[in-house]
Amino acid sequence: MLGLLLGLAMARAQDPSLPRWTLSSETVAAVRAVADRPIGERIDVATRAWLGLPYQNEITGEGSGPDGDAPARYDRFDCMSLLEEALGMTLAGDPLGAPAIRDALRYAGPVGYTSRNHFMEAQWIPNAIASGLLEDITDRVGPARTLQHEVTLATWNNWRGRRRFQLLDAELPLGTWSVRYLDLAAAAEAAPRIPPGAVVVTMRVPRPWSPVITTHVSLVIPGATEPMMRHATRMGKQLVRDDRLSWYMTHLRDYVNWPALGVMILMPREQGPTRAALLPSLVPSTRFPDAGGELPQFVPQPLAPLQVGDDPA
């Protein structure tokens, strides 16, 4: 197997069109060089070389079993693979230790299809928080609301998307889970306060027949004049790109086919006694009071040509 991987790596160096399954030496060196910098800067450096790479949905797996895709791939991304690789490289003591963090985020137990955190609100988010890798800072950047979403076996059976998952009834998450989120008005107002390094989780208005409300994740990075977001997206040319965070929060109002509910904001937690962990926190310490009143209503606005489309990811 090692010889096969080395051979593929050498072939990849000669032909950029072949898949890349290993981190480039340039990326590893760049991440090591900023190991003592704030998390937002480290994420920026770790993912900068991926700007412009193609978007491809559901690109990673276990390498065998129901999902035979490789555990990692570095020549194209979807929003989740970009997020997990970025957090892996920046939270590990060394970027080559990224798989340990990635697996801790991706799985609730030993690596395997049935232990994968397939579903964001029910599995990935609560497990990442419980494991100490992320914390929910939604109500520290704006007035938050609480959504409770009940999912039963009937919900799964009525959802067309279930056919994509090779899981038995007993392996599906059931119950009622709560998420804290900023509605669209609060998200737009809070954009300047969201710290670099944060994870923006985009949620849609719940549908009674669907167990899923999260449709996108992105990373906040420092910008010259305002926070930026880096994400692998279906918008425009379908690639890894940067957008102004303030623009994106406003853009969410324009989703028509499946309206946006708002966003949850998560913050990576430094792992271990590193110099970066001793830096002053950029997360506001004061919590905002809960949002009150009815949800504001927005009239969709026409989009510029680059942003055309109701972006589901």
N, C-alpha and C positions, 0 to 999 in steps of 0.2 A: 504493500500500500504506500509506504514512504517513497519508494522509487517512482511509483506512478504519479504521486503528487509533485515530486521534484521535476519529473519530466513534463508534467502539465505546466508547472510554473515557468520552466525554461521556454516552453512553446508559447506561453502567454506573453513573455517578454519580447518574443519575436513577432507575435501577431496579436495586437491589442483587441481584435474582435473576439478572441477566445475568452471564456469566463475567467474571472479572477477570484480565487478562493482564499487567498492569503493577503494580509496587509502589506502594503509596499514598505520598503525600508525607509523611504523618505517620510512617510506618515509616522512611522514608529519614532524616528529621530525627532520629528517636529513636536510630537506629543511629549516626549521625554524632556525636551528643551523648555517646556512651559509647565513642568510638573508642580512648581510652587506658585503658580498664578491662580487667580480666581476661577471657579468652575465655568463661568460663561466664556472666558478667554480660552480655556482648555477645550471646550466643546467646539468653539469656532475653529481652532487650529486642527483639531482631530478630524473635522468633517470638510474642511475647506477644499481639499483636493477632489471631493466628490461633487462639487458644484457642476451642473451641466450634464451629469450622468443620467441615463434614461430611468424613467419610472417603470417598474414592473410589479404587478400585484402578486401577493402571496408567493414570494420568491424563496423563502427559506423553510426548512423542515428538519427532520431528524437524520436524514441521509439513508434511512431504511424504513421499512414498515409502511403504514398508510401514506406517509408524506416523505417521499424519497429525495426531496430537494436537499441540497447541502445546508448545514447549520448556518453558514455565513457565505456571503458573496459580496465582492467589493467593486463590481463594475456596473451595477444597477441596484436600485433599491425600491422598496415601498416605504410608506411612512413609518411602519413599525420596525422594520429591519434597520432603517437609518437611526431611529431612536435608540434601539437596544445596543447597536454597535457603538454609537456615540457615548452612551452612558457607560458601557463596558470599558472603553478605552480611557475614559476620564475618571472613573471611580476606582478602577483597579490601581494597585501600587505601580504597575508598569503596563503599558498598552498591550504587551503580549499576554497579560493576564486577563484580557477582556472577556474570553469565553466563560470564565467563572462568574463574572457579574451578569453577563448576558443570560446564562443558564439560570441564575437565581431569579432574574426577572421573568424569564420565559416559562419556567416550570415550577410547579408546586410539589416537588419531590424529585425522584430520579428522572433523568432525561427520557422522555417517551411521549408518544402522541397523546395518550389519554391523560397524562399529568401536565400537559401544556396549558398555560393560561390563555385559552383561545378567546375569551370574552372579557372585554375591558372592564365594565362596571362590576361584573359578578366575580371576576377572577384576577385579572392582571393588576388593576389598580389597588384593590384591598390587599393583595398578597405583597405587592411592592412596598406598601406602607407598613404592613405588619413585619416585614423582613428588615425594616430600617433603611432601605435604599432610597426611598422617597418620602416626602411629607406633604400633606395637603395645606397649601398656604392661600387657598382661594379667598378666605375671609380676612386675610391680611393685606390684600391689594384692593379690595372693594367690598361693597355690601352684597352679601351672598344670599341665595335662596336654597331651600332644600327640596330635592325631588325624590320621591319614593316610587320605585318602579317594581311592580309585582310580576313575576314570571312563573307560570305553571307549565306542566307538561303539555297542556292544550296550547299554550302560547308557542312552544317549540313546534308542535305538530302543525300549526296553522302558518308557520313562517316558511316561505319558499327557500330561504337561505340554509335551512337545516340540511338539505341534501349535500352541501359542501363539506359537512363534518361527519366523519366516520366514528360516531359516538353512540353508544347504547343509551336507552332512556335513563338508566341509573347513573350514567356518566355525565349527564347534563346538569348544570347548576340551576336549582330551583329556589324560590323564595322571594322575599322583598328586600331590595337593597336601596340604600340612600346615598345620594351624591349631593355635594355642595357645589353650586355653580353661580357664575355671574350671568345675569341676563344680558341681552345684547346692548342695552343702553349702559349698564354698569361696566361691561367689558370694554366698550369703546372709551369710556371715561377713565378706566383703570390702566389702559395700555402703557402710559409712561411710567407707572409704578411697578410694573412686572419686572423682576430682576433678571439680568442675564444668567443663563443656565436653566431657567425654568422650563417646564414642559407644559405646553398649552394643549388641553384635551378638548376637542370640538364635539359638542353633543347636539343631537337633533330632537325635535319635539317627539315624545313617545308615541308609538303607534300600538293600539291594543293587540295587534296580531304579531308584533315583533318583539323579541327579547333584547334587541340591540338598539342603543341610542348613540353610542360613540362611533364617529365615522372618520376621524382624523386626529393625528398628533403631530406636534411640531416643537421645535426647540428655539428658545429665545437666545440671541447672541448680541454682543455689544454692537452698536452702530455709531457712525460719526456724529450724528445729531439726535438720534432717537433709537429705541430698541428695534432690532430687526428679528425676523424669524426665518429659520432655515428648515426646509421640509422637502420631502419627496412627494410630489403632488401630480394629480391628473389635470390640473388647470393648465391652460395654454398649451405649451409644447410637451407637457408630461415629462418632467425631469426634476432633478434636485435643484432648488433655486432659493434665493433670498427674497423676502418681501418685507416692507415696512409693517411692523406689528399693528400700528394704528390703522393702516389701510385694511389689513386683514379683518380686524374687529368690525370695521364698517362694512366690508364685503360680505360678512355673514348675514347681513340683513337682506341680501339679494337672492338667497336661496328660495326657490319657489316650489319645486316638486316635493321637497321634503324640508320644511322650514327649520332653521337653526334655533335651538333652545338657548344656547349660551356656551360658556367655557368653564372648565375646571382648571386650576393652576396647581401644579405639583412642583416641588423643588427637590433636586438631588441632595442627599446627605453625604457629606464627606465620610469616607471609610478609613478608620485608623488614624494614628498620630502623625499626620503629615504637616509640612509647613503651610500648605494651602488651607488646611483645616483651622489654622490659627489666625487667618485673615479675618478682618471684621465682616460680619454677616451683612449681606445686601438685602436680606428679607426684613420688611417692616415688622417691628415687634408688636405694634398695636393692632388689635382686631377691630374691624369695622362692625357696627351694629348690623343686624340682619336687614335685608331689603324688605320693604312692606308695600302693600297696595297691589293693584292688578299689574300683570305683565304689560309693558308697553307694546304697542302695535306699530309695525313699520310697513311702509309702502315700498315694495321692491323698486329699485332704481335701475335704469339701463346701465350695462357694464361696458367698459372699454374693451376693444377687440381681444386683448391679451387675456382678459379674465372671463371670456364667454364660457358659460356652462354652469350647471348646477353641480359643483364639485363634490362627489361623494367620498373623496379621500384626500 
